[in-house]
Each structure stands twice: as C-alpha cells, then as structure tokens.
Amino acid sequence: DTRGNSEVRTQVWEYNGELSLAMVSKNDAIIDDNTDNERDVDWKSFSLMNQLTIPVNPRPEETYFVRFPCSDSIWFKLFLDGESEQNSHIELFSRTRGNIYCNRGGYQTWYGGERTDFNIRSSWKCDGQFMTLEVIKTRNEIVLKNSGNILYSKELGSSDGNCKKKTSEVRTQVWDYYGELLLAVDAGIATVEPTTDPVNNCPWGTFSCGNKCIPVEWKCDGMEDCTNGEDEWFCW
C-alpha cells in the first residue's frame, strides 16, 4: 500500500514486560538554531556493518547531523575528506569524550597529523527518543552542538593543516555499537540563481577559474581553490 499512514497500533502476545515504540522519519526536518525555521535534510542510515560515504559540494560552511537513540552509548567517527586525501575526522568515544584529527597538522606525530582530545561537560538534550549531534565546520573553527548547546569548539589556525580545507566527501566508521545511526548533510539554501554569466560562462554568484566555477565567497579567503591560484590574486 503506497498510501500514507495516519495511525500506528500495537498488539502483544505472551509477554508480561514493557516495550517502547519510537517513530523517526529519515526525512525529519532540523530546526535552525538561529532562525527557528525548519531545514529539510535527508537522513541516511549507517552502522558497524554498513558504513556510509556521501559526496559533498564544498561550501565555506559545512554542517553534518548525526542522530542516535537517547538510551544508547555510541562510538563513531566522521571522516571529512578532500579531493585527494583525508582532511580531518571528528570522533566520539561516548557522550563525554572525543577527538578531532587534522591531517598534516601540528608536528604530524599522529598518523601524519595532529589529534586534539576533548571532554564534553555539557548535558545532552534528548529530542523524544533520539539525540542529534550537529557538526559545523568552517576554515576558522569546528563546533559540536546539541539542540543549540555548544558541546565543544576548536579554533583552526595555520598549524591545523588540512582541517582548514573544504570537504568533498564524508565517510563514517562505527565501533562497539550494533544499532543504527543516521547521518544528514545540510545542503544549505541555494543562493546562486540558475542563470549564466555570458562573460565567464559560470552561474551568477560564482567565480570562473579554469574549467570550473567556485562560489564567490572562496575568492580571497586565504586558500587557493583554483588550480593556478587565481582566486587569491589581487587580494588586499
């Protein structure tokens, strides 16, 4: 039956204990902390046996959501990869401990980069039967949030290597947890009109360099995105 359901009912036989029922849609919206508006995201499941890889359109601000049951203890990692190598990862051992790894960062003494361990002292908020971790990454910082509350933040500087680079692919890894987690990548709100600049053959609001178009926000942002680096030319 392809019709939508308006009600769910339960029935139990030969069991005297209590069961719990929770409903979550893989298309549930996320509430924007700044505007209180809903942001539609597409949830994709991943687990110990079902790792996930999602291509990402590089943007100045990247946002990732991970959802898991409130009652469970979780251990997972998000790999944020660049075009040719790993940029960074965010790992949670539990709700109170984790680390951020920057490839080619620091003295490069930990697998060719630097790992920053952290403790989470803030309390998590449960949204019904589930908790949601929000990971926000820019070239200047990585912030971990739950229901608008900052759990941990790391400022990124010149010694943080690939952590400052934009992501082109996100991968998952899970340890010692046999349940299902959900991952969503926020595509944001499109700001580029679907029209073309007749001069550089790129959409309005983008910058042409070689055979590709990049967001204008990437021009003069201190990082070379064009092959010949022309997006960082004539910057004052």
C-alpha positions in Angstrom: 0.0 0.0 0.0 1.6 3.3 -1.1 -0.8 5.5 0.8 0.5 7.4 3.8 -0.3 6.1 7.3 -2.2 8.3 9.8 -2.1 5.9 12.8 0.0 3.1 14.2 -1.3 0.5 16.6 0.4 -2.2 18.6 -0.5 -5.7 19.9 1.5 -8.0 22.2 1.1 -11.8 23.0 2.6 -13.9 25.8 4.8 -11.2 27.1 4.4 -9.5 30.5 7.1 -6.9 30.2 7.0 -3.4 28.8 8.1 -2.4 25.2 8.8 1.0 23.9 7.8 2.4 20.5 9.5 5.3 18.8 8.9 6.8 15.4 11.5 8.7 13.4 11.4 9.7 9.7 14.6 9.7 7.7 13.3 12.9 6.2 12.7 14.7 9.5 13.5 18.4 9.4 16.1 20.1 11.6 15.2 23.3 13.5 17.7 26.1 12.7 19.0 27.5 16.0 19.4 31.0 14.6 16.1 31.4 12.9 13.9 28.6 14.4 13.0 27.7 10.8 12.9 24.1 9.7 15.8 22.9 7.5 14.9 19.8 5.4 17.7 17.2 5.5 17.9 13.7 4.0 18.8 11.2 6.7 20.9 8.2 5.6 21.5 5.2 7.9 24.9 3.8 8.8 26.1 1.2 11.3 29.0 -1.1 12.2 28.4 -3.3 9.2 27.0 -0.6 6.9 29.5 2.2 6.5 28.4 5.3 4.6 30.2 7.5 2.0 28.5 10.7 0.8 29.9 13.2 -1.8 29.7 16.8 -0.5 29.5 20.0 -2.5 32.3 22.1 -0.9 31.0 25.2 0.8 32.5 27.8 3.1 30.4 26.4 6.0 29.7 22.7 6.2 27.1 21.1 8.6 26.6 17.5 9.4 24.0 15.9 11.7 24.2 12.5 13.4 21.2 11.1 15.2 21.2 8.1 17.6 18.9 6.7 20.3 19.0 8.6 23.7 19.4 5.4 25.7 22.5 4.1 23.7 26.2 4.6 24.3 27.8 5.3 20.9 31.3 5.3 19.4 31.7 6.6 15.8 33.8 8.7 13.6 33.2 11.1 10.7 36.0 11.3 8.1 36.0 14.6 6.2 38.0 14.0 3.0 39.3 16.4 0.4 39.7 15.8 -3.3 42.9 13.7 -2.9 43.4 12.8 0.8 41.8 12.9 4.2 41.4 16.4 5.6 40.2 15.6 9.1 38.0 13.5 11.3 35.6 14.0 14.3 35.4 11.1 16.7 33.1 10.5 19.7 34.1 7.7 22.0 31.0 8.4 24.1 28.8 11.4 25.1 31.6 12.8 27.2 34.9 12.1 25.2 36.1 12.6 21.7 38.8 13.9 19.4 39.4 16.0 16.3 42.2 14.9 13.9 43.8 17.4 11.5 45.8 15.6 8.7 49.2 17.4 8.1 48.6 19.4 11.2 51.0 20.3 14.1 54.2 18.2 14.3 52.5 15.4 12.3 53.3 12.9 15.0 49.9 11.0 14.9 49.3 9.3 11.6 50.8 12.2 9.7 48.8 14.9 11.6 47.7 16.1 15.0 44.9 14.8 17.2 43.2 17.0 19.8 41.4 15.1 22.6 38.5 16.8 24.3 35.9 16.2 27.1 32.3 17.1 26.9 31.0 18.5 30.2 27.7 19.9 28.9 24.5 17.8 29.2 22.9 16.4 26.1 19.2 17.1 25.3 17.0 14.2 24.2 14.5 15.0 21.4 11.9 12.4 22.0 13.7 9.1 21.7 16.7 10.4 19.9 19.7 12.8 20.3 21.2 14.8 17.5 24.8 15.9 17.2 25.4 18.9 14.9 28.9 19.4 13.5 29.7 22.8 11.9 33.0 23.3 10.1 34.4 26.4 8.5 38.0 27.3 7.7 38.2 29.0 11.1 36.6 26.6 13.5 34.9 23.3 14.2 31.9 23.4 16.5 30.0 20.5 18.0 26.4 21.2 19.2 23.3 19.5 20.5 20.0 21.3 20.4 21.7 24.7 20.1 24.0 24.0 23.1 27.8 24.0 22.3 29.4 20.8 23.4 32.9 21.6 22.2 34.6 24.0 19.8 38.1 24.2 18.3 39.5 27.3 16.6 41.6 26.5 13.5 44.9 28.2 12.8 47.8 28.0 10.4 49.1 24.9 12.2 45.9 22.8 11.8 46.8 21.6 8.3 44.0 20.1 6.3 41.3 20.9 8.9 41.1 24.3 7.2 40.3 22.8 3.8 36.9 22.2 2.3 35.3 18.8 2.3 34.4 16.9 -0.8 33.4 13.6 0.8 32.2 12.4 4.2 32.7 8.8 5.5 31.5 7.0 8.6 33.0 4.4 10.9 31.5 2.7 13.9 32.9 0.7 16.8 31.3 -1.4 19.5 27.8 -0.3 18.7 25.3 -2.6 16.9 22.4 -0.2 16.5 21.7 2.1 13.6 22.7 5.8 13.4 21.5 8.4 10.9 23.7 10.9 9.1 22.5 14.0 7.2 24.5 16.6 5.3 22.9 20.1 5.2 22.9 21.3 1.7 22.0 24.8 2.8 19.9 27.3 0.9 20.8 27.9 -2.7 21.9 31.5 -3.2 23.0 31.1 -6.9 20.4 31.9 -9.5 20.1 29.3 -12.3 21.3 31.8 -14.9 24.6 32.1 -16.6 27.1 35.0 -16.8 27.7 35.4 -20.5 31.3 36.6 -19.9 32.7 33.7 -17.8 30.1 31.1 -18.6 29.5 30.5 -14.8 26.3 30.9 -12.8 25.8 34.3 -11.3 27.3 34.5 -7.8 30.3 32.3 -8.8 33.8 32.9 -9.9 35.3 31.3 -13.0 38.8 29.7 -12.8 40.0 27.3 -15.5 37.4 24.7 -16.2 35.3 25.1 -13.0 33.2 27.6 -11.2 33.6 28.3 -7.4 31.5 30.3 -5.0 32.5 34.0 -4.9 32.9 33.6 -1.1 36.0 31.5 -1.9 37.7 34.3 -3.6 40.3 36.0 -1.4 39.6 33.7 1.5 43.3 32.8 2.0 43.0 29.3 0.4 43.8 28.5 -3.3 40.8 26.7 -4.8 41.7 27.4 -8.5 44.4 25.2 -10.0 46.6 28.2 -10.7 45.6 30.0 -7.5 43.9 32.9 -9.4 41.1 33.1 -6.8 43.8 34.6 -4.4 45.2 37.1 -6.9 44.7 40.9 -6.4 43.5 40.5 -2.8 44.2 43.4 -0.5 
